[in-house]
């Protein structure tokens, strides 16, 4: 089994067309890599959006900012939200930083707060001898 990357329903691996939404699974191979990662942000399997956000941040894919902002604003999983925050910090363009600065006005959970501090460069790495 695999997930259709359009509707995210479980389908057979050999399915050429998704039986639920009709998306041609063979055409997905032609899609640009960054677009695939953006689509992966909406996967129901929680580790997939975390990995996708990380890679989008490393690629500094500014076209992913709107989708990352959606995750930061709307996802309830603190680890997915934190991955979106870190990716926005790595991208660092105007829209990403606007979102991050807006988050400073809200009370966030511990995981999200730490990610925001990292994304904004508000933390420092402490060497083991300093602890």
TORLO-538471 format. One line per 2 residues: number of its first residue (from 0); for each residue x, y, z of N, C-alpha, C. Coordinates in Angstrom, 2 decimals, always signed. Layout:
# residues N
NUM) X,Y,Z,X,Y,Z,X,Y,Z | ...
***
This chain:
# residues 131
0) +0.84,-1.19,+0.00,+0.00,+0.00,+0.00,+0.88,+1.25,+0.00 | +0.33,+2.33,-0.55,+0.99,+3.63,-0.55,-0.09,+4.69,-0.45
2) +0.32,+5.93,-0.28,-0.64,+7.04,-0.22,-0.65,+7.77,-1.56 | -1.86,+8.15,-2.00,-1.97,+9.06,-3.14,-1.51,+10.42,-2.64
4) -0.63,+11.07,-3.38,-0.12,+12.36,-2.93,-1.05,+13.51,-3.28 | -2.19,+13.21,-3.84,-3.19,+14.26,-4.09,-4.23,+14.26,-2.98
6) -4.84,+13.11,-2.71,-5.91,+13.05,-1.71,-5.47,+12.36,-0.42 | -4.28,+11.74,-0.42,-3.67,+11.08,+0.73,-4.44,+9.87,+1.22
8) -5.25,+9.27,+0.36,-5.91,+8.02,+0.72,-4.99,+6.86,+0.36 | -5.15,+5.77,+1.08,-4.31,+4.60,+0.85,-4.75,+3.90,-0.43
10) -3.76,+3.62,-1.29,-4.05,+2.96,-2.56,-3.04,+1.84,-2.79 | -3.34,+0.97,-3.72,-2.41,-0.11,-4.09,-1.18,+0.49,-4.77
12) -0.05,-0.10,-4.54,+1.20,+0.38,-5.13,+1.12,+0.37,-6.65 | +0.49,-0.62,-7.22,+0.43,-0.77,-8.67,-0.66,+0.10,-9.32
14) -1.40,+0.84,-8.53,-2.50,+1.64,-9.09,-1.94,+2.73,-10.01 | -2.39,+2.76,-11.24,-1.99,+3.81,-12.16,-2.74,+5.10,-11.87
16) -4.01,+4.96,-11.54,-4.86,+6.09,-11.18,-5.38,+5.87,-9.77 | -5.45,+6.93,-9.00,-6.03,+6.83,-7.67,-7.52,+6.55,-7.84
18) -8.04,+5.49,-7.20,-9.46,+5.18,-7.35,-10.38,+6.19,-6.66 | -9.82,+7.06,-5.82,-10.63,+8.03,-5.08,-10.70,+9.39,-5.78
20) -9.54,+9.88,-6.23,-9.54,+11.23,-6.83,-9.15,+11.24,-8.31 | -8.67,+10.10,-8.83,-8.34,+10.00,-10.24,-6.97,+10.51,-10.63
22) -6.14,+10.90,-9.66,-4.80,+11.41,-9.99,-3.95,+10.30,-10.59 | -3.31,+10.62,-11.72,-2.41,+9.69,-12.39,-1.13,+9.59,-11.58
24) -0.91,+8.46,-10.95,+0.25,+8.26,-10.09,+1.56,+8.24,-10.89 | +1.49,+7.92,-12.17,+2.69,+7.88,-13.01,+3.18,+9.28,-13.36
26) +2.28,+10.25,-13.42,+2.68,+11.62,-13.75,+3.40,+12.31,-12.59 | +3.26,+11.77,-11.39,+3.90,+12.39,-10.24,+5.42,+12.35,-10.37
28) +5.94,+11.40,-11.11,+7.38,+11.32,-11.32,+7.94,+12.49,-12.11 | +7.08,+13.16,-12.86,+7.50,+14.31,-13.67,+7.47,+15.61,-12.89
30) +6.88,+15.58,-11.71,+6.73,+16.78,-10.90,+8.09,+17.21,-10.32 | +8.38,+18.51,-10.28,+9.65,+18.97,-9.69,+9.79,+18.53,-8.22
32) +11.02,+18.29,-7.80,+11.31,+17.78,-6.47,+10.74,+18.67,-5.36 | +10.91,+19.98,-5.47,+10.41,+20.88,-4.43,+8.89,+20.79,-4.34
34) +8.22,+20.68,-5.47,+6.76,+20.55,-5.46,+6.34,+19.26,-4.76 | +7.08,+18.18,-4.97,+6.78,+16.92,-4.27,+6.94,+17.10,-2.76
36) +7.98,+17.81,-2.36,+8.19,+18.04,-0.93,+7.06,+18.88,-0.34 | +6.61,+19.88,-1.08,+5.50,+20.71,-0.61,+4.25,+19.86,-0.43
38) +4.01,+18.95,-1.36,+2.85,+18.06,-1.25,+3.01,+17.13,-0.05 | +4.24,+16.72,+0.23,+4.50,+15.81,+1.36,+4.23,+16.47,+2.71
40) +4.20,+17.79,+2.75,+3.88,+18.49,+4.00,+2.49,+18.14,+4.51 | +1.63,+17.63,+3.64,+0.25,+17.32,+4.01,+0.02,+15.82,+4.21
42) +1.08,+15.06,+4.26,+0.95,+13.62,+4.45,+0.35,+13.32,+5.82 | -0.50,+12.30,+5.90,-1.07,+11.93,+7.21,-0.07,+11.19,+8.10
44) +1.02,+10.73,+7.55,+2.04,+10.03,+8.32,+2.97,+11.10,+8.90 | +3.03,+11.30,+10.22,+3.68,+12.48,+10.81,+5.16,+12.66,+10.51
46) +5.91,+11.61,+10.28,+7.33,+11.79,+10.02,+7.59,+12.38,+8.63 | +6.68,+12.16,+7.69,+6.87,+12.66,+6.33,+6.87,+14.19,+6.28
48) +5.89,+14.90,+6.87,+5.97,+16.36,+6.83,+7.18,+16.92,+7.58 | +7.61,+16.24,+8.63,+8.79,+16.70,+9.37,+10.02,+16.63,+8.47
50) +10.18,+15.50,+7.78,+11.33,+15.36,+6.87,+11.23,+16.33,+5.70 | +10.03,+16.47,+5.14,+9.85,+17.37,+3.99,+10.17,+18.81,+4.38
52) +9.71,+19.24,+5.55,+9.98,+20.61,+6.00,+11.49,+20.82,+6.18 | +12.16,+19.83,+6.75,+13.60,+19.94,+6.95,+14.31,+20.13,+5.60
54) +13.98,+19.30,+4.62,+14.64,+19.39,+3.32,+14.30,+20.71,+2.63 | +13.06,+21.14,+2.72,+12.68,+22.44,+2.12,+13.48,+23.58,+2.74
56) +13.70,+23.51,+4.04,+14.52,+24.52,+4.70,+15.96,+24.48,+4.22 | +16.52,+23.27,+4.11,+17.89,+23.12,+3.65,+18.06,+23.63,+2.22
58) +17.01,+23.45,+1.41,+17.04,+23.93,+0.03,+16.74,+25.43,-0.07 | +16.35,+26.03,+1.04,+15.91,+27.43,+1.08,+14.87,+27.70,+0.00
60) +13.89,+26.80,-0.04,+12.84,+26.83,-1.06,+11.77,+27.85,-0.70 | +11.96,+29.08,-1.15,+11.03,+30.15,-0.80,+9.62,+29.89,-1.32
62) +9.48,+29.09,-2.37,+8.13,+28.78,-2.88,+7.34,+27.92,-1.90 | +8.02,+27.35,-0.91,+7.34,+26.52,+0.10,+6.83,+27.34,+1.28
64) +7.18,+28.61,+1.37,+6.81,+29.41,+2.54,+5.31,+29.41,+2.80 | +4.43,+29.64,+1.82,+3.00,+29.63,+2.13,+2.52,+28.30,+2.74
66) +3.01,+27.19,+2.24,+2.61,+25.88,+2.78,+3.20,+25.67,+4.17 | +4.40,+26.13,+4.40,+5.00,+26.01,+5.73,+4.26,+26.88,+6.74
68) +3.84,+28.06,+6.31,+3.06,+28.94,+7.20,+1.74,+28.26,+7.56 | +1.12,+27.58,+6.59,-0.11,+26.83,+6.88,+0.11,+25.81,+7.97
70) +1.22,+25.10,+7.90,+1.53,+24.09,+8.92,+1.75,+24.75,+10.28 | +2.51,+25.81,+10.29,+2.81,+26.50,+11.54,+1.54,+27.05,+12.17
72) +0.65,+27.57,+11.35,-0.58,+28.16,+11.87,-1.67,+27.13,+12.17 | -1.65,+25.99,+11.48,-2.80,+25.11,+11.58,-2.59,+23.72,+12.12
74) -1.37,+23.22,+12.15,-1.19,+21.83,+12.59,-1.20,+21.75,+14.10 | -1.78,+20.70,+14.63,-1.84,+20.54,+16.08,-0.65,+19.77,+16.64
76) +0.09,+19.06,+15.79,+1.23,+18.29,+16.25,+2.41,+19.25,+16.50 | +2.89,+19.34,+17.73,+3.95,+20.32,+18.02,+5.25,+20.04,+17.27
78) +5.52,+18.79,+16.95,+6.77,+18.47,+16.26,+6.69,+18.83,+14.77 | +5.52,+18.66,+14.17,+5.33,+19.10,+12.78,+5.39,+20.63,+12.73
80) +4.72,+21.27,+13.67,+4.73,+22.73,+13.74,+6.18,+23.24,+13.92 | +6.94,+22.60,+14.81,+8.32,+23.01,+15.05,+9.18,+22.82,+13.80
82) +8.94,+21.75,+13.05,+9.71,+21.54,+11.82,+9.42,+22.64,+10.80 | +8.16,+23.08,+10.74,+7.80,+24.19,+9.87,+8.48,+25.48,+10.30
84) +8.52,+25.72,+11.60,+9.18,+26.92,+12.14,+10.67,+26.91,+11.78 | +11.32,+25.78,+12.00,+12.76,+25.69,+11.68,+13.01,+25.88,+10.18
86) +12.13,+25.30,+9.35,+12.29,+25.46,+7.90,+12.14,+26.92,+7.49 | +11.16,+27.61,+8.07,+10.98,+29.03,+7.77,+12.23,+29.81,+8.17
88) +12.81,+29.48,+9.31,+14.04,+30.14,+9.73,+15.19,+29.89,+8.79 | +15.28,+28.67,+8.27,+16.35,+28.34,+7.32,+16.15,+29.05,+5.99
90) +14.90,+29.20,+5.58,+14.62,+29.90,+4.31,+14.93,+31.38,+4.48 | +14.41,+31.97,+5.55,+14.81,+33.32,+5.95,+14.40,+34.46,+5.05
92) +13.50,+34.24,+4.07,+13.09,+35.38,+3.25,+12.09,+36.25,+4.03 | +11.66,+37.33,+3.43,+10.79,+38.29,+4.12,+9.52,+37.66,+4.65
94) +8.84,+36.88,+3.82,+7.58,+36.26,+4.25,+7.80,+35.26,+5.38 | +8.87,+34.50,+5.31,+9.17,+33.54,+6.37,+9.45,+34.26,+7.68
96) +10.24,+35.31,+7.63,+10.57,+36.04,+8.84,+9.36,+36.79,+9.41 | +8.48,+37.25,+8.54,+7.25,+37.90,+9.01,+6.43,+36.92,+9.83
98) +6.30,+35.69,+9.35,+5.57,+34.66,+10.08,+6.24,+34.38,+11.42 | +7.55,+34.22,+11.42,+8.26,+33.90,+12.65,+8.15,+35.03,+13.67
100) +8.26,+36.24,+13.22,+8.14,+37.38,+14.14,+6.71,+37.49,+14.69 | +5.73,+37.15,+13.89,+4.34,+37.15,+14.34,+4.15,+36.12,+15.44
102) +4.80,+34.98,+15.31,+4.68,+33.92,+16.32,+5.20,+34.35,+17.69 | +6.10,+35.30,+17.72,+6.65,+35.78,+19.00,+5.57,+36.39,+19.88
104) +4.45,+36.78,+19.28,+3.38,+37.42,+20.05,+2.44,+36.42,+20.70 | +2.61,+35.13,+20.40,+1.70,+34.11,+20.91,+2.39,+33.21,+21.92
106) +1.60,+32.65,+22.79,+2.12,+31.66,+23.72,+2.19,+30.32,+22.98 | +3.38,+29.78,+22.93,+3.61,+28.52,+22.23,+4.01,+27.45,+23.23
108) +3.88,+26.21,+22.82,+4.36,+25.10,+23.64,+5.88,+25.09,+23.68 | +6.43,+24.27,+24.54,+7.87,+24.20,+24.72,+8.61,+23.84,+23.44
110) +8.11,+22.84,+22.72,+8.77,+22.39,+21.48,+8.77,+23.51,+20.45 | +7.62,+24.17,+20.28,+7.52,+25.24,+19.29,+8.35,+26.47,+19.70
112) +8.38,+26.77,+21.00,+9.16,+27.91,+21.50,+10.64,+27.70,+21.22 | +11.11,+26.51,+21.51,+12.52,+26.20,+21.26,+12.85,+26.31,+19.77
114) +11.97,+25.79,+18.92,+12.18,+25.87,+17.47,+12.20,+27.33,+17.02 | +11.30,+28.15,+17.58,+11.26,+29.56,+17.21,+12.54,+30.27,+17.64
116) +13.01,+29.97,+18.83,+14.27,+30.57,+19.29,+15.42,+30.20,+18.36 | +15.46,+28.93,+17.96,+16.51,+28.49,+17.03,+16.38,+29.18,+15.69
118) +15.15,+29.25,+15.18,+14.91,+29.84,+13.86,+15.28,+31.31,+13.82 | +15.09,+31.99,+14.93,+15.40,+33.42,+15.00,+16.82,+33.69,+15.49
120) +17.57,+32.62,+15.76,+18.95,+32.79,+16.21,+19.04,+33.32,+17.63 | +18.05,+33.01,+18.46,+18.02,+33.53,+19.83,+18.63,+32.57,+20.84
122) +19.17,+31.46,+20.36,+19.80,+30.50,+21.26,+21.28,+30.43,+20.91 | +22.04,+29.98,+21.84,+23.46,+29.76,+21.53,+23.79,+28.34,+21.89
124) +24.69,+27.77,+21.13,+25.12,+26.41,+21.43,+26.08,+26.45,+22.59 | +25.84,+25.60,+23.57,+26.69,+25.54,+24.74,+27.60,+24.33,+24.61
126) +28.89,+24.56,+24.71,+29.84,+23.46,+24.64,+29.69,+22.60,+25.89 | +29.94,+21.29,+25.78,+29.79,+20.40,+26.94,+30.54,+20.87,+28.17
128) +31.69,+21.51,+28.01,+32.47,+21.97,+29.16,+31.81,+23.16,+29.86 | +30.85,+23.83,+29.21,+30.18,+24.99,+29.80,+28.98,+24.60,+30.64
130) +28.56,+23.34,+30.60,+27.35,+22.94,+31.34,+27.65,+22.53,+32.75
***
